[in-house]
Amino acid sequence: MSLFMPPISPVKDAATGKTVKSATLTPLRTMSLEEVYKLITSNERLATLTLAVRDAALRGDENACRRLKQQTLPYVTPCGVFSRPPEPFDPAELTPAEPLLDTYPGQVSLFCQPVRSSTALSLTFENHTDRIFYHGDPPDYERLDVELEGHWYTVPVKPYGTAGVGTETGPGETFTYEPLLEAGYGDLPDGRYRICFGIWDVTSRGPGCRSCLWKIIT
């Protein structure tokens, strides 16, 4: 919590209406809930000020009650970083996703594992074939799709730069990486997504693509 000292609104001269003291806009310090409770229950000066506000209320003097609250009492507010959740996707504004290729069913695998949150992922590609697959490092053929109303749509990617290079995953090898979701897509709304890990069959020079699904929970 943020502790602000009085006044919480500008103090104006009764005769001229000019501001003689500005409202406090910068908190004195942050406080825990335990500290707020202690301030309320054990500070004698604050108890005296609070009693004056209550007496004015009991007398029915609303103006005095309001003035005392605004000019004599400190106040606390929640502090932190506040943000709005991202807007949900509109299918009308997205492009239907192209069908995913499954060139090597049961022979190559892609696994997702959350690392820091549901949107920070670690992906592991496993090659169970006798072929060599080329891909970027980080992969530059990946694509993100979102499921809306039973259909898949491609999420637009924002331009961003990487220093990726080409690499290969041979027979029996694995490749693990963290996709750059935040850089390319920003904050994603709740939903069901799939990411495509693009591979190129070096042996036959044919493209392939594997995908995996995960659900973002916020």
ChimeraX attribute file (.defattr): number of C-alpha atoms within 10 A of each C-alpha:
attribute: neighborCount
match mode: 1-to-1
recipient: residues
	/A:1	17
	/A:2	17
	/A:3	19
	/A:4	20
	/A:5	18
	/A:6	19
	/A:7	21
	/A:8	18
	/A:9	15
	/A:10	16
	/A:11	17
	/A:12	13
	/A:13	11
	/A:14	9
	/A:15	6
	/A:16	7
	/A:17	9
	/A:18	11
	/A:19	12
	/A:20	11
	/A:21	13
	/A:22	13
	/A:23	17
	/A:24	15
	/A:25	12
	/A:26	10
	/A:27	15
	/A:28	11
	/A:29	11
	/A:30	16
	/A:31	17
	/A:32	12
	/A:33	10
	/A:34	8
	/A:35	12
	/A:36	16
	/A:37	11
	/A:38	11
	/A:39	14
	/A:40	12
	/A:41	11
	/A:42	10
	/A:43	10
	/A:44	11
	/A:45	9
	/A:46	16
	/A:47	15
	/A:48	11
	/A:49	15
	/A:50	16
	/A:51	12
	/A:52	17
	/A:53	21
	/A:54	15
	/A:55	13
	/A:56	17
	/A:57	15
	/A:58	11
	/A:59	10
	/A:60	11
	/A:61	12
	/A:62	13
	/A:63	10
	/A:64	16
	/A:65	18
	/A:66	13
	/A:67	16
	/A:68	19
	/A:69	20
	/A:70	18
	/A:71	17
	/A:72	17
	/A:73	18
	/A:74	16
	/A:75	17
	/A:76	15
	/A:77	12
	/A:78	11
	/A:79	12
	/A:80	8
	/A:81	5
	/A:82	6
	/A:83	6
	/A:84	5
	/A:85	11
	/A:86	11
	/A:87	10
	/A:88	11
	/A:89	17
	/A:90	9
	/A:91	16
	/A:92	8
	/A:93	10
	/A:94	15
	/A:95	13
	/A:96	16
	/A:97	16
	/A:98	10
	/A:99	7
	/A:100	11
	/A:101	14
	/A:102	13
	/A:103	14
	/A:104	14
	/A:105	9
	/A:106	10
	/A:107	12
	/A:108	17
	/A:109	16
	/A:110	20
	/A:111	16
	/A:112	19
	/A:113	15
	/A:114	14
	/A:115	12
	/A:116	9
	/A:117	11
	/A:118	13
	/A:119	19
	/A:120	17
	/A:121	19
	/A:122	15
	/A:123	20
	/A:124	17
	/A:125	19
	/A:126	19
	/A:127	22
	/A:128	16
	/A:129	15
	/A:130	11
	/A:131	14
	/A:132	18
	/A:133	23
	/A:134	19
	/A:135	21
	/A:136	17
	/A:137	16
	/A:138	18
	/A:139	21
	/A:140	16
	/A:141	13
	/A:142	17
	/A:143	17
	/A:144	20
	/A:145	23
	/A:146	26
	/A:147	18
	/A:148	15
	/A:149	7
	/A:150	7
	/A:151	11
	/A:152	21
	/A:153	23
	/A:154	19
	/A:155	21
	/A:156	14
	/A:157	13
	/A:158	12
	/A:159	8
	/A:160	9
	/A:161	8
	/A:162	10
	/A:163	6
	/A:164	11
	/A:165	11
	/A:166	11
	/A:167	14
	/A:168	18
	/A:169	17
	/A:170	18
	/A:171	14
	/A:172	13
	/A:173	13
	/A:174	16
	/A:175	16
	/A:176	15
	/A:177	13
	/A:178	16
	/A:179	19
	/A:180	15
	/A:181	17
	/A:182	12
	/A:183	14
	/A:184	16
	/A:185	15
	/A:186	12
	/A:187	13
	/A:188	19
	/A:189	15
	/A:190	16
	/A:191	15
	/A:192	15
	/A:193	20
	/A:194	20
	/A:195	21
	/A:196	19
	/A:197	23
	/A:198	20
	/A:199	23
	/A:200	18
	/A:201	16
	/A:202	15
	/A:203	11
	/A:204	10
	/A:205	10
	/A:206	11
	/A:207	14
	/A:208	16
	/A:209	18
	/A:210	22
	/A:211	20
	/A:212	14
	/A:213	14
	/A:214	17
	/A:215	13
	/A:216	15
	/A:217	11
	/A:218	11
